[in-house]
Amino acid sequence: MPTFDESMAAIELALGERYGHGRPNSINEGEDSFRAAVTVLLERAVDVKKAAKGINALADAGLLDPRALAESDPAEVVDTLKGAGISLAPARLVGPLRRLAAWIVRLQEQAADPLRDESSFSTGRLRDELCELSGIGPASADAILLFAGGREVYPIDRPTYRILVRHGWLDPTADYEEARSVMERPGHDDPGALIRLSGWFEQVGRDYCKASVAKCERCPLQAFLPEGGPYEHEP
């Protein structure tokens, strides 16, 4: 059976034909990187529509500036998000948002746009520092780096893991870093390609490769299944 690397061109073709080649996420090209990073954290906590309302509410309150958010009263942020229909424990969302903002403020002492300034900040350094912020794990860090920073990383989510395992491209005992390596390894030096893959795999997971059942018959990745059908996605 061909490896994931060997199949990548055909996988992209199949997914592009099914879902199109547009930017499959709510973050706009050319958007302010801090706003995009906040959007990432909101969308990982609530649905896309609520996240958009949350972004607008934060903007109206003047809290989409990193210094303003970092120095804000946490209760103000909580109330602002509640007004947008987002009611989560502060430790789950408000805390990580304010810590992210404070971190950006510190980095801005060296570069105006640290998430996108590759000459000043390596991807590895940013990733390590993001993962040290309480409430931001590896997947959230990678999502921020890809969608807000345009860095060449892939945020592994549950749909991606299931697809990789069921197609035999990843051992079910593999950890996050091993899965991330599989997605990044085919040589994509274009973050746009990784963004499209992330959106496509999320869509396949939603439509066909569900946690409870693999609906392979009409899936655009059916042709890449191993002989005998999909593997179990859990050890």
ABEGO torsion letter per residue (X at the ends): XBBAAAAAAAAAAAAAAAAEABBBBABBBGBBAAAAAAAAAAAAABBAAAAAAAAAAAAAAGAABAAAAAABBAAAAAAAAAAAGBBBBAAAAAAAAAAAAAAAAAAAAABABAAABAAABBAAAAAAAAAABBGBBAAAAAAAAAAAAGBBBBBBBAAAAAAAAAAGABBAABBAAAAAAAAAAAGBABAAAAAAAAAAAAAAAAAABBAABBBAAABAAAAABBBGEBBBABX
